[in-house]
Amino acid sequence: MYIPRIVITSGEPAGVGPDACVSLAQADWPADLVVAGDMSLLASAAAALGLPLQIERYDRTRSAKPHRAGALQVLHVPAVCEVHAGRLDVRNAAYVIAMLNRACDGCMNGEFAAMVTAPVQKSTLLDAGYAFSGHTEYLAERTRAALPVMLLVNDRLRVALVTTHLALADVPRAITKDRLRATLRIVHMDLERHFSLQPPRIAVLGLNPHAGEAGHLGREELDIIEPVIQELKAEGLALEGPIPADTAFTKRFLDTVDVIVAMYHDQGLPVIKHVGFGNAVNMTLGLPILRTSVDHGTALSLARSGKADSGSMSAALALAIELASTRSDHAGS
């Protein structure tokens, strides 16, 4: 039986990432779990939360075996300076980046079947001089992926984005025919590959209110979105749109599609977080590796308090295990 080895990056050390990692370790999982982070930090997080935990150093030569509650394999990455819960320290930005690089490279070389990422503090990484607009973009650059696509998933909805972490004023210029065409092809390919949807039914939102109102509220739909949809439909993609965003997220419409493709971050993500915040998973399409993540931030005020909800982290891990196992089944068939 295939046992996937999953690496989990523990994220911003002053946030809830370490808490979520030690909470995950309290349950059995049908995968070999490896948490990347500082061993003493994870031990202190478990102690602060009153969780029993036996920490052992990760040994890559050991055969993968299912995770058992109460133990934790740690791929030790030393923190640069002492960590205080809830207090950011720019010096530990290098520690966060080192964790991401080690986990990503391990996925690239086949050491790990997937990576799950706890939240990081973008402002701290930027203040430290790293060109970091988000996990999605950073991992794409690290893996030399041409175009990453952010997908949010929960048990009721999938939402993919054409643009991610951009100022709203910059969005219209970023929605080009080339970018939209590439995004829709990646969504089509990866929903077939990861979720066995053949073909996935893809709804494409308009950019403007009422999808442009026949050009009266903007021409992006007429000049860019509609022509790309027609072109790709001729290639066999199951596309519908452009759909006005204010009518797309109704149950009657959602029952007819597998994924919504939104034009920008706050057009699609508020809806999926409203229907399932804390249980949604952020997945990156278009990468040569499998990566899932939480749908929330570092929650500094909740770190080591025991009040943080680890539901999204559990969902991200469960999806990574499911997809890694499915990928292995397909490879062996």
Backbone torsions as a table, in degrees:
resi	resn	phi	psi	omega
1	MET	NA	132.2	-179.0
2	TYR	-73.5	128.8	176.4
3	ILE	-116.3	106.3	-179.4
4	PRO	-70.8	141.3	174.2
5	ARG	-98.0	118.2	-174.6
6	ILE	-111.8	129.2	175.7
7	VAL	-99.7	135.5	-178.8
8	ILE	-119.2	118.7	176.4
9	THR	-85.9	133.2	-171.5
10	SER	-84.7	-0.3	168.3
11	GLY	73.8	-159.1	179.1
12	GLU	-57.0	120.7	-173.5
13	PRO	-65.5	-27.0	-179.1
14	ALA	-86.6	-3.1	-178.3
15	GLY	-100.4	-158.7	-174.0
16	VAL	-88.8	-0.4	179.9
17	GLY	-57.2	-51.2	177.3
18	PRO	-59.4	-36.6	177.6
19	ASP	-61.4	-45.8	-178.6
20	ALA	-63.6	-37.9	-179.3
21	CYS	-64.6	-44.6	-179.4
22	VAL	-72.9	-26.2	175.0
23	SER	-69.2	-41.1	177.5
24	LEU	-58.5	-35.2	-176.0
25	ALA	-68.8	-9.9	-178.3
26	GLN	-81.4	-3.8	-179.3
27	ALA	-120.7	159.2	171.2
28	ASP	-76.6	145.7	176.9
29	TRP	-138.2	143.6	179.7
30	PRO	-82.5	46.8	-179.3
31	ALA	-156.2	160.5	175.4
32	ASP	-90.0	109.1	-175.1
33	LEU	-93.6	134.7	176.3
34	VAL	-131.4	119.8	179.3
35	VAL	-98.8	126.0	175.8
36	ALA	-89.2	124.4	-179.5
37	GLY	167.0	-178.1	179.6
38	ASP	-80.6	124.8	-175.7
39	MET	-60.7	-42.2	-178.8
40	SER	-69.0	-34.2	177.2
41	LEU	-64.3	-44.5	-179.5
42	LEU	-67.3	-36.6	176.7
43	ALA	-64.9	-41.7	-179.8
44	SER	-69.7	-33.3	176.3
45	ALA	-64.6	-43.2	177.9
46	ALA	-62.2	-40.9	179.9
47	ALA	-65.5	-42.2	-179.8
48	ALA	-63.2	-33.1	-179.1
49	LEU	-89.6	-4.3	-179.5
50	GLY	68.7	32.9	-178.1
51	LEU	-105.3	127.8	178.0
52	PRO	-69.9	132.1	-176.2
53	LEU	-153.8	126.2	174.2
54	GLN	-100.4	112.1	-176.6
55	ILE	-97.6	133.5	176.6
56	GLU	-132.3	148.6	-179.3
57	ARG	-73.8	135.8	-179.5
58	TYR	-65.3	133.7	176.8
59	ASP	-122.3	107.5	-174.3
60	ARG	-67.5	-16.8	-179.8
61	THR	-82.0	-12.0	-180.0
62	ARG	-76.1	142.2	178.2
63	SER	-65.9	145.1	178.3
64	ALA	-67.0	140.8	176.7
65	LYS	-146.4	154.7	-177.9
66	PRO	-58.6	144.6	179.4
67	HIS	-72.6	139.0	177.1
68	ARG	-115.7	139.0	-175.2
69	ALA	-55.5	138.9	174.6
70	GLY	95.5	-4.8	178.2
71	ALA	-120.1	160.6	178.8
72	LEU	-152.6	120.2	171.1
73	GLN	-82.6	130.3	-178.3
74	VAL	-121.6	122.8	169.7
75	LEU	-82.8	99.8	-168.7
76	HIS	-70.3	119.3	170.6
77	VAL	-122.3	114.8	-173.8
78	PRO	-73.1	134.4	172.9
79	ALA	-64.1	150.0	-178.6
80	VAL	-75.1	-37.8	179.8
81	CYS	-144.2	170.8	-176.9
82	GLU	-59.2	139.6	-177.8
83	VAL	-101.8	131.8	174.4
84	HIS	-118.8	123.1	-177.6
85	ALA	-54.4	130.4	176.7
86	GLY	82.6	-3.9	-177.5
87	ARG	-117.1	111.8	-179.3
88	LEU	-71.1	145.6	175.8
89	ASP	-139.3	115.8	-175.1
90	VAL	-60.4	-23.3	-179.7
91	ARG	-64.9	-25.7	-179.6
92	ASN	-86.6	5.2	174.3
93	ALA	-61.1	-39.2	179.5
94	ALA	-62.7	-33.8	177.4
95	TYR	-65.1	-44.0	-179.7
96	VAL	-63.4	-45.0	-180.0
97	ILE	-64.8	-39.4	178.8
98	ALA	-61.3	-40.3	177.1
99	MET	-61.0	-48.2	-178.5
100	LEU	-61.6	-44.4	-178.5
101	ASN	-63.4	-43.8	-178.9
102	ARG	-64.2	-44.3	-178.9
103	ALA	-67.2	-43.9	-179.4
104	CYS	-63.0	-46.2	-179.9
105	ASP	-64.1	-35.3	176.5
106	GLY	-64.8	-34.8	175.3
107	CYS	-70.3	-39.0	-179.2
108	MET	-64.2	-36.3	-176.4
109	ASN	-93.8	6.0	175.2
110	GLY	89.0	1.4	177.9
111	GLU	-65.1	-39.4	179.6
112	PHE	-117.7	145.7	178.6
113	ALA	-82.7	-22.9	-178.8
114	ALA	-166.0	161.8	173.1
115	MET	-125.7	142.5	176.4
116	VAL	-118.6	130.1	-174.2
117	THR	-113.4	128.4	169.0
118	ALA	-78.0	162.1	-173.8
119	PRO	-68.7	147.3	175.1
120	VAL	-116.7	164.2	179.8
121	GLN	-99.3	102.1	-176.1
122	LYS	-58.3	-39.7	-176.0
123	SER	-61.5	-38.6	179.8
124	THR	-67.1	-41.1	179.5
125	LEU	-66.2	-40.2	177.7
126	LEU	-66.9	-41.3	179.0
127	ASP	-63.3	-27.8	179.5
128	ALA	-83.2	-4.2	176.3
129	GLY	99.6	7.1	178.0
130	TYR	-87.0	135.9	177.0
131	ALA	-79.9	85.9	-170.5
132	PHE	-129.0	105.4	176.3
133	SER	-99.9	-4.7	177.3
134	GLY	158.0	161.7	175.8
135	HIS	-52.6	-44.8	-174.4
136	THR	-55.4	-51.4	-177.0
137	GLU	-71.9	-37.6	-178.0
138	TYR	-64.9	-45.6	-178.6
139	LEU	-68.8	-32.3	175.7
140	ALA	-62.4	-43.6	179.0
141	GLU	-66.2	-41.4	-178.3
142	ARG	-63.7	-36.0	-177.8
143	THR	-95.9	2.0	-179.5
144	ARG	59.6	38.1	176.2
145	ALA	-81.9	137.9	-175.4
146	ALA	-67.1	-42.9	-176.3
147	LEU	-150.5	110.6	174.5
148	PRO	-82.3	147.7	178.0
149	VAL	-126.4	124.6	178.6
150	MET	-82.2	128.7	177.2
151	LEU	-125.5	126.7	172.8
152	LEU	-103.2	133.5	-174.1
153	VAL	-131.8	134.6	162.7
154	ASN	-138.4	-170.4	-174.0
155	ASP	-74.5	-3.5	-178.0
156	ARG	-121.6	-13.8	-166.9
157	LEU	-158.2	146.8	169.2
158	ARG	-126.5	131.0	178.7
159	VAL	-131.5	122.7	175.3
160	ALA	-108.2	156.9	-175.8
161	LEU	-120.5	138.2	173.5
162	VAL	-78.3	-41.4	174.5
163	THR	-123.3	154.2	-175.7
164	THR	-118.0	-96.5	-171.8
165	HIS	-93.6	74.5	178.4
166	LEU	-124.6	148.4	169.5
167	ALA	-61.8	144.8	-176.3
168	LEU	-57.4	-35.5	-179.7
169	ALA	-64.8	-21.6	-177.9
170	ASP	-92.8	-8.3	-173.8
171	VAL	-64.2	-50.0	-176.5
172	PRO	-56.0	-40.5	180.0
173	ARG	-67.3	-28.1	-177.3
174	ALA	-79.5	-18.2	-179.3
175	ILE	-88.7	89.3	178.2
176	THR	-105.1	165.6	176.9
177	LYS	-60.0	-42.1	-178.7
178	ASP	-62.8	-44.1	-178.1
179	ARG	-68.2	-43.3	-179.8
180	LEU	-65.5	-43.0	179.2
181	ARG	-60.0	-46.5	-179.8
182	ALA	-65.1	-41.5	179.6
183	THR	-60.9	-47.3	-177.6
184	LEU	-66.8	-35.4	176.9
185	ARG	-66.5	-39.7	178.2
186	ILE	-66.1	-44.0	178.2
187	VAL	-59.6	-46.6	178.5
188	HIS	-58.6	-50.0	-175.5
189	MET	-65.1	-45.8	-174.0
190	ASP	-78.2	-26.7	173.2
191	LEU	-71.7	-31.4	170.7
192	GLU	-67.1	-46.2	-173.7
193	ARG	-68.8	-45.9	-173.5
194	HIS	-91.3	-33.9	-172.3
195	PHE	-113.0	2.6	177.0
196	SER	56.5	37.5	175.5
197	LEU	-96.4	116.3	-172.1
198	GLN	-133.8	102.4	-11.2
199	PRO	-87.5	157.7	174.5
200	PRO	-68.7	140.1	178.1
201	ARG	-89.5	114.6	-170.0
202	ILE	-112.2	122.7	174.3
203	ALA	-100.7	127.9	-177.4
204	VAL	-107.7	121.3	179.9
205	LEU	-77.6	155.8	168.2
206	GLY	-79.3	165.8	177.3
207	LEU	-85.8	-40.4	-172.0
208	ASN	-96.7	163.5	174.1
209	PRO	-54.6	140.6	-179.3
210	HIS	56.7	28.1	-177.8
211	ALA	52.8	38.7	174.3
212	GLY	90.3	-11.2	179.0
213	GLU	49.2	55.2	178.1
214	ALA	55.2	34.9	176.9
215	GLY	95.2	-11.7	-177.8
216	HIS	-75.8	-22.1	179.4
217	LEU	-116.1	25.5	180.0
218	GLY	129.4	149.5	-174.0
219	ARG	-106.6	2.8	-178.0
220	GLU	-59.2	-37.1	179.1
221	GLU	-64.2	-46.1	-177.9
222	LEU	-71.2	-38.7	-172.1
223	ASP	-89.2	-26.8	-172.9
224	ILE	-123.8	-57.7	-168.4
225	ILE	-69.0	-50.1	-178.7
226	GLU	-62.1	-46.2	179.2
227	PRO	-60.2	-38.8	178.9
228	VAL	-67.0	-41.8	178.3
229	ILE	-59.3	-46.3	-178.9
230	GLN	-64.7	-39.6	178.7
231	GLU	-61.2	-46.6	-176.2
232	LEU	-76.2	-28.9	174.0
233	LYS	-63.0	-35.4	177.6
234	ALA	-66.7	-22.9	176.9
235	GLU	-84.8	-7.1	178.0
236	GLY	108.4	0.4	177.5
237	LEU	-73.7	142.0	-179.5
238	ALA	-90.9	86.8	-174.6
239	LEU	-114.4	148.0	173.3
240	GLU	-137.2	134.9	178.0
241	GLY	147.3	-176.4	0.6
242	PRO	-73.4	136.4	-178.2
243	ILE	-101.0	133.4	174.4
244	PRO	-59.9	132.3	-176.2
245	ALA	-62.9	-27.7	-176.0
246	ASP	-79.1	-6.2	176.2
247	THR	-118.5	-10.6	-175.5
248	ALA	-71.3	-33.2	-173.2
249	PHE	-91.9	45.8	173.8
250	THR	-106.4	148.7	-176.2
251	LYS	-58.0	-39.8	-177.6
252	ARG	-61.3	-40.5	179.5
253	PHE	-77.1	-42.4	-177.3
254	LEU	-61.5	-27.9	178.6
255	ASP	-65.8	-14.8	-175.9
256	THR	-101.0	-3.0	-176.0
257	VAL	-132.5	162.8	178.9
258	ASP	-100.6	-23.4	-177.4
259	VAL	-156.9	145.4	172.5
260	ILE	-104.2	130.8	173.8
261	VAL	-105.2	111.6	-179.5
262	ALA	-95.4	154.9	-176.0
263	MET	-80.7	-28.4	-178.3
264	TYR	-149.7	165.7	-170.4
265	HIS	-49.4	-58.0	-172.5
266	ASP	-86.3	7.8	170.5
267	GLN	-83.1	-34.7	-175.7
268	GLY	-110.5	-36.0	-171.5
269	LEU	-70.6	-34.9	177.5
270	PRO	-58.2	-32.6	-177.9
271	VAL	-69.2	-48.9	-177.9
272	ILE	-67.9	-32.1	177.3
273	LYS	-73.0	-29.4	176.7
274	HIS	-66.3	-41.1	-176.1
275	VAL	-84.4	-13.4	-178.5
276	GLY	-161.2	43.2	-179.7
277	PHE	-64.4	136.2	-177.6
278	GLY	92.6	-12.1	177.3
279	ASN	-127.9	3.1	177.7
280	ALA	-85.4	155.2	-179.5
281	VAL	-122.6	135.6	175.5
282	ASN	-95.4	118.9	-179.0
283	MET	-122.0	140.1	179.7
284	THR	-101.2	118.8	175.1
285	LEU	-91.4	159.3	176.7
286	GLY	86.1	3.9	178.3
287	LEU	-98.0	155.0	173.1
288	PRO	-77.9	-3.1	177.5
289	ILE	-119.1	165.7	177.3
290	LEU	-98.8	120.8	-178.2
291	ARG	-137.3	129.6	173.3
292	THR	-125.7	163.4	-177.2
293	SER	-155.7	173.2	176.5
294	VAL	-75.1	167.1	179.3
295	ASP	-105.8	19.2	-175.9
296	HIS	-137.2	175.8	-177.9
297	GLY	-93.6	-162.5	-170.4
298	THR	-78.0	-16.7	175.7
299	ALA	46.7	55.7	-173.9
300	LEU	-55.4	-37.3	-176.1
301	SER	-68.1	-16.6	-178.6
302	LEU	-100.7	-5.4	-174.8
303	ALA	-59.5	130.7	178.5
304	ARG	62.8	14.8	-179.1
305	SER	-90.4	-18.6	-174.3
306	GLY	81.8	1.5	-177.8
307	LYS	-97.8	-7.2	-178.2
308	ALA	-75.1	141.4	178.7
309	ASP	-91.7	122.3	-179.6
310	SER	-95.2	17.6	-176.6
311	GLY	-60.8	-42.0	-179.0
312	SER	-68.5	-36.2	178.2
313	MET	-66.1	-41.3	177.2
314	SER	-62.7	-42.2	179.5
315	ALA	-65.8	-38.8	178.8
316	ALA	-64.4	-41.4	178.5
317	LEU	-67.2	-44.1	-179.4
318	ALA	-60.6	-41.6	179.4
319	LEU	-67.2	-41.2	178.7
320	ALA	-60.5	-42.9	179.4
321	ILE	-64.6	-45.1	-179.3
322	GLU	-61.0	-46.4	-176.8
323	LEU	-71.5	-37.4	177.8
324	ALA	-65.1	-38.3	179.6
325	SER	-69.8	-39.8	178.3
326	THR	-64.6	-42.6	179.1
327	ARG	-60.6	-40.2	178.3
328	SER	-65.9	-39.7	179.0
329	ASP	-61.3	-42.7	-179.5
330	HIS	-67.3	-37.1	-178.8
331	ALA	-66.7	-32.9	-178.0
332	GLY	-86.6	-7.9	-176.3
333	SER	-88.7	NA	NA
